[in-house]
Amino acid sequence: MGDNVAGSAADVRAVTAALTLDPALPPLIGIDQEGGVVSRLDEDTQPAAEELRSLPPEATREAFAARASLVESAGANLNFGIVADETADGSSFIADRILGTSPEDAAARVEQAVQGERGHVLSTLKHFPGHGLTEADSHSSLPSSDISADAWRTGPAVPFERGIAAGAEAVMLGHLCLTAVDSEPASLSPRWHDILRHDLGFTGLAVSDDMLMLQHSGVDGYADPLQNAVKAIDAGNDLLVYVLAADPEVSGVDPVELLDGLEGAVADGRIPEARLDDAVLRLLETRLALAAR
């Protein structure tokens, strides 16, 4: 994120290189590089979503290929960069970041973005099952929609399905409540993970959006960071994202305490060992594949 990305991509490379202790099993190093309003690397001069959605889909491939090359040069290998949300509502929180205002327009550019990133970085589609369904901002609330499952399947699901078919390695689950499917946010919902895996055929990494957003939603039921983490892993997430400040008192989460709590949750069965094994295997396979490239 911004506070640990200083200077040029070459400067960042010096930091990321120090994180790789064993080249045969490289760590996953993630970055949010959508371009435009969500950029960590200032050297990114490629057109972003607001421009790309008015250009032919092929322009998206070219932009994301160049963007991914820049991310790769900085030493990151997992880009949380492809917004697969779609909406025609200009007042939506996500409106200035989408690649299309209809399912088909977004899908055409999402698949091109994935193809552009191929060979440079692992691609992430976000924010499943679709942030364009609501005007609300999930950084400070729990957005909700009563769209039917059938309407979702023929609408907001389409860009994700096409991005998955194009080979996206990761899907980020949003803190969004689609009440016709589950009252829980998708990030904590076994049902939404099942839909992602079985209905959309996704076999890659399931990644949460920033877990601190749940704490900041103002909903009392999501005030406990350990309980949120346990539910997120049990639901099917392979990776949990935390945008942490250096001072745990500022972020409200102490990483060491959180990890100790998760160990305890595995030991007492709140997180089944089979679920943990599934996540670890998927992560190891991804890291080994990176080493083999």
C-alpha positions in Angstrom: 0.0 0.0 0.0 1.0 3.7 -0.2 2.9 3.9 3.1 5.3 1.1 2.2 5.8 2.1 -1.5 8.4 4.8 -1.5 10.0 6.3 -4.6 10.3 4.4 -7.8 9.6 0.9 -8.8 13.3 0.2 -8.6 13.3 1.4 -4.9 10.4 -0.9 -4.2 12.3 -3.8 -5.9 15.0 -3.4 -3.3 12.4 -4.1 -0.5 10.6 -6.9 -2.3 13.9 -8.7 -3.2 14.7 -8.8 0.5 11.5 -10.7 1.2 12.5 -13.7 -1.0 14.4 -16.0 1.3 14.1 -19.1 -1.0 13.7 -18.6 -4.7 12.2 -22.1 -5.0 9.3 -21.0 -2.9 8.8 -17.2 -3.4 6.4 -15.3 -1.2 3.2 -13.8 -2.7 3.8 -10.0 -2.7 0.6 -8.2 -3.4 -0.2 -4.6 -4.6 -3.3 -2.6 -5.6 -2.4 -1.3 -9.0 -5.6 -0.6 -10.9 -4.3 2.6 -12.4 -6.0 6.0 -12.0 -7.5 6.6 -8.5 -6.1 3.4 -7.1 -2.4 3.4 -7.8 0.6 2.6 -5.6 3.3 3.1 -8.3 3.3 6.6 -9.5 5.2 5.6 -12.7 2.0 4.1 -14.1 1.0 6.3 -17.0 -1.3 3.8 -18.6 -5.0 4.7 -19.2 -7.2 3.7 -16.3 -10.8 2.5 -16.1 -12.5 5.9 -16.8 -10.7 6.1 -20.1 -10.5 2.4 -21.0 -14.3 1.9 -20.8 -14.7 4.3 -23.7 -12.0 2.6 -25.8 -12.1 -0.8 -27.7 -11.5 -3.8 -25.3 -8.1 -4.4 -26.9 -6.9 -1.1 -25.4 -7.4 -2.6 -21.9 -5.1 -5.5 -22.8 -2.4 -3.2 -23.8 -2.8 -1.0 -20.8 -2.7 -3.9 -18.3 0.2 -5.6 -20.0 2.3 -2.4 -19.5 0.9 -1.9 -16.0 1.7 -5.5 -15.1 5.2 -5.1 -16.4 5.7 -2.2 -14.1 4.4 -4.1 -11.1 6.7 -7.0 -12.0 9.7 -4.6 -12.2 8.8 -3.6 -8.6 9.0 -7.2 -7.5 5.3 -7.7 -6.7 3.8 -10.8 -8.2 0.1 -10.6 -7.2 -1.9 -7.6 -8.5 -5.2 -6.8 -6.9 -5.8 -4.7 -10.0 -8.8 -5.9 -12.1 -12.2 -4.4 -11.1 -14.8 -6.8 -12.4 -17.7 -4.9 -10.9 -20.1 -3.2 -13.3 -22.8 -0.5 -12.9 -24.6 2.1 -14.9 -25.2 4.1 -11.7 -22.8 7.0 -11.7 -23.4 7.6 -8.0 -22.1 4.2 -7.0 -19.0 4.1 -4.8 -17.2 2.0 -7.5 -18.4 3.9 -10.6 -15.1 5.6 -11.4 -13.1 2.3 -11.2 -15.3 0.0 -13.3 -14.2 -1.2 -16.8 -17.8 -1.3 -18.2 -21.3 0.0 -17.3 -23.0 -3.2 -18.4 -22.1 -6.9 -17.8 -21.0 -7.5 -21.3 -18.9 -4.3 -21.6 -17.2 -5.0 -18.3 -16.6 -8.7 -19.2 -15.0 -7.8 -22.5 -12.5 -5.6 -20.8 -12.0 -7.8 -17.8 -10.9 -10.8 -19.9 -8.5 -8.5 -21.9 -7.0 -7.2 -18.6 -6.4 -10.8 -17.5 -4.8 -11.6 -20.8 -2.6 -8.5 -20.6 -1.3 -9.4 -17.1 -0.5 -13.0 -18.2 3.1 -13.9 -17.7 3.9 -10.8 -15.6 1.8 -11.1 -12.4 -1.0 -13.1 -11.0 -4.4 -11.5 -11.8 -7.1 -10.7 -9.2 -10.7 -10.1 -10.0 -12.6 -7.9 -7.5 -15.0 -7.4 -5.7 -17.0 -10.6 -5.9 -20.0 -10.9 -6.2 -20.2 -7.3 -7.5 -19.8 -3.9 -5.8 -21.8 -2.2 -8.5 -25.0 -3.5 -7.0 -24.9 -0.8 -4.3 -24.0 2.9 -3.9 -22.6 2.3 -0.4 -18.9 2.2 0.4 -17.8 -1.1 2.1 -14.9 0.7 3.7 -17.2 2.2 6.2 -20.5 0.2 6.0 -21.9 -3.2 5.0 -23.5 -2.6 1.6 -26.5 -4.7 0.8 -28.6 -5.6 -2.2 -31.8 -7.7 -2.6 -31.0 -8.7 -6.2 -32.3 -12.2 -6.9 -29.8 -15.0 -7.5 -31.1 -15.4 -11.1 -30.6 -11.7 -11.8 -27.2 -11.8 -10.3 -26.2 -14.8 -12.4 -27.1 -13.1 -15.7 -25.8 -9.7 -14.7 -23.0 -9.0 -12.2 -21.6 -12.5 -12.4 -20.7 -12.3 -16.1 -17.5 -10.3 -15.8 -16.2 -12.5 -13.1 -17.1 -15.6 -15.1 -15.3 -14.3 -18.2 -12.3 -13.3 -16.1 -12.1 -16.7 -14.6 -12.3 -18.3 -18.0 -9.5 -16.0 -19.2 -7.3 -17.5 -16.4 -7.4 -15.1 -13.4 -5.5 -16.7 -10.6 -7.3 -14.9 -7.7 -10.7 -13.6 -6.9 -11.2 -11.0 -4.1 -14.5 -11.4 -2.1 -16.1 -8.2 -1.0 -17.8 -7.3 2.2 -21.1 -7.2 0.5 -24.5 -8.6 1.6 -26.6 -10.0 -1.2 -29.5 -11.0 1.0 -31.3 -13.3 -1.5 -28.3 -15.6 -1.2 -26.9 -15.0 2.3 -27.3 -12.4 5.0 -23.6 -12.6 5.8 -21.2 -10.6 3.7 -19.8 -12.6 0.8 -16.3 -12.5 2.3 -17.6 -14.5 5.3 -20.1 -16.7 3.4 -19.6 -20.4 2.7 -22.5 -20.2 0.3 -20.8 -17.5 -1.9 -17.5 -19.4 -1.8 -19.5 -22.5 -3.0 -21.0 -20.4 -5.8 -17.6 -19.1 -6.8 -16.1 -22.6 -6.8 -18.9 -24.7 -8.2 -21.1 -22.4 -10.3 -18.3 -20.3 -11.8 -15.7 -23.1 -11.8 -13.0 -21.1 -10.0 -10.0 -23.2 -8.8 -7.6 -20.4 -7.8 -7.0 -18.3 -4.7 -9.9 -16.9 -2.9 -8.8 -13.6 -1.2 -10.7 -11.4 1.2 -11.0 -7.7 0.9 -9.2 -5.7 3.7 -10.5 -7.4 6.8 -10.3 -4.1 8.8 -13.2 -2.9 6.7 -15.5 -5.3 8.6 -14.4 -3.7 11.9 -15.0 -0.2 10.5 -18.5 -1.1 9.3 -20.1 0.0 12.5 -21.9 -3.4 12.8 -21.3 -4.8 16.3 -21.3 -8.4 15.1 -18.1 -7.7 13.1 -16.2 -5.8 15.8 -13.9 -8.8 16.8 -11.0 -9.2 14.5 -10.2 -12.8 15.5 -13.8 -13.9 15.1 -13.9 -12.2 11.6 -10.7 -14.0 10.7 -11.9 -17.4 11.8 -15.2 -17.0 9.9 -13.3 -15.8 6.8 -11.0 -18.8 6.7 -13.8 -21.3 7.6 -15.9 -19.8 4.8 -13.3 -20.6 2.2 -10.8 -17.7 1.9 -7.2 -18.8 1.2 -5.7 -15.4 1.9 -6.8 -12.7 4.3 -5.8 -9.1 3.4 -5.0 -6.6 6.2 -4.1 -3.0 5.5 -2.3 -2.5 8.8 -0.7 0.5 10.4 2.7 0.1 12.0 1.1 0.8 15.4 -1.5 -2.0 16.3 -3.4 0.6 18.4 -4.0 2.6 15.3 -5.2 -0.3 13.2 -7.0 -2.1 16.0 -5.3 -5.4 15.2 -2.1 -6.9 16.6 -0.8 -9.4 13.9 1.0 -11.5 16.5 -2.1 -11.8 18.7 -4.2 -12.6 15.6 -1.9 -15.4 14.4 -1.8 -16.8 17.9 -5.6 -16.7 18.0 -5.9 -18.5 14.6 -3.6 -21.2 15.8 -5.9 -21.7 18.8 -8.9 -21.8 16.5 -7.4 -24.6 14.5 -6.4 -26.5 17.7 -9.9 -26.3 19.1 -11.7 -27.1 15.8 -13.3 -23.8 15.0 -11.2 -23.9 11.8 -11.3 -27.5 10.5 -7.8 -28.8 9.6 -9.1 -30.0 6.2 -10.1 -26.4 5.4 -6.7 -25.2 6.4 -5.0 -27.9 4.4 -7.0 -27.0 1.3 -5.9 -23.3 1.6 -2.2 -24.1 2.3 -2.0 -26.6 -0.6 -3.5 -24.0 -3.0 -1.1 -21.4 -1.8 1.9 -23.7 -2.1 1.0 -24.7 -5.6 0.7 -21.1 -6.6 4.1 -20.2 -5.1 5.8 -23.2 -6.7 4.2 -22.2 -10.1 5.7 -18.7 -9.7 9.1 -20.2 -9.1 8.8 -22.3 -12.2 8.0 -19.4 -14.5 
